[in-house]
Amino acid sequence: MRHPIPTVLVTGPSAALREAAIADALHDLATPRSDTVAVILEGLSDGSPTLEISEKILISRIAPGCLCCAGNLVMRVTLNRLLRQRPARLFIGVADTAHLDQLRSWLSSAPYDQLLALTPDLHS
């Protein structure tokens, strides 16, 4: 059985700040070089992204909108695609914190409860 993937919800006032917070967290992590990290970013880049897609960083961007309401289907499809890659860690950058508890609850429900281990949020 696979171990649940440590998953961090990242909040902040802008997509650029959330992305920078994730980049800083990745720099500080003691993650083996062989491990892949997946990142879901809600919101479009400002044109100068901090994170670059690579062999070890899988990045998916989702247009802004509530990930647990209007963006639920897009979020599910994106998350499922990334989980097939079996990342060692997952970061989800969230634009709007109004439904953060609902998103956390959704990610803690089946089938994601067996696949993800939510860790403390990261605030940018």
N, C-alpha and C positions, 0 to 999 in steps of 0.2 A: 504494500500500500504506500502511496506517495504521501509525503509530509505536506501539510498545508503550506501554502506560499505566504510568507509575511507580506502583508498588504498595508500600505500607508495612504491615507486620504490627505491630500495636500490642499490647503486653502490659502487664499490671499486675494488682494484687491485687483490683481491683473494677471493675465496669462504669462507675461514675461517674468513677474516676480515668483509665480508658482514654479515655472520652469527653472529659474535660477536656484530656488530652494531645493528642488530635486537634484540638480547638478551638484550643489554643495553636499547634499546628503550622500550622493553616490561617491563623491570624492572622499568623504569621511568614513565610508563603510569599509570594513575589512572583508570584502567579498573576493573570493578566489577569482583569478583572471578568467577561469573557464566558465564561470557562472554568467548566465544571461539575465538581464534585468528588463522588465517590460514597463512601459510608461504609457498611460492614457492621459492625454491632455485635453481638457474641455476648453475650447476657445482657440482662436487662430493665432498663429505666431505674428509678432509685430514686424516681421521681415528679417530679424536678426536672431534666429533661435540660439539658445544656449546649449541645448542638447542636439547632438547629431546622431542620426540613425547609423548604426554600425553592426558588426557581427555580434556584439555583446549587448547592445542596447536596442530594443525593439520599441519604436515610438508610433503611437496611433493618435491622431487628432480627431476630436469630435466637435462639431459646431456647438456654440453655446446654447444652452437650454437645459431645463431641469433633467438630470440624468435618471431620476426615478419616476418621472411623469412623462413628459413629451418625448424625452430622449431614451426611454427605457429600451425600446427595440434596438436602437443603434448601439446603446451601451452593451446590451446582451451579446449582440453579434460581435462587436469589437472585443469584448472580454473573452468570449469563447474562442475566438481566433487566436488571441494571445496566449490563452491557457494551453492550447494545443502545442505551443512551442516549449512548454514546461520551464518557464522562467524561475530563477531562484528567488526573485523578489519582484513585487509589483507596486508601482506608484500610480495613484489616480489623482490628477489635478482637477479640483472642483471649483467652478466659477462662482456658483451661488450657494451659500451655506444655509439658505432658508429651509431646505429639505435634507440637510446633512444627516439627521437622525434616521429619516426614512431610507436614505441610501445605505447607511450603515446597517440598518435592519434587513434590507433587501440582500446585501452582500453576506449577511450572517444566516440567511435562509437557504434551504435546499435549492439547488445542488451545491451552491457556493460555500455552504457551511463546512463541507468536507474538503474543499479545494483551497480555501483562503483562511488565513489567520490575521484578522484585523489587529493592527498595532496602534499605538497612540498617533493621533493626527500630527501633521507637520504644518505649522502656520508660517507663511512667508511674510 
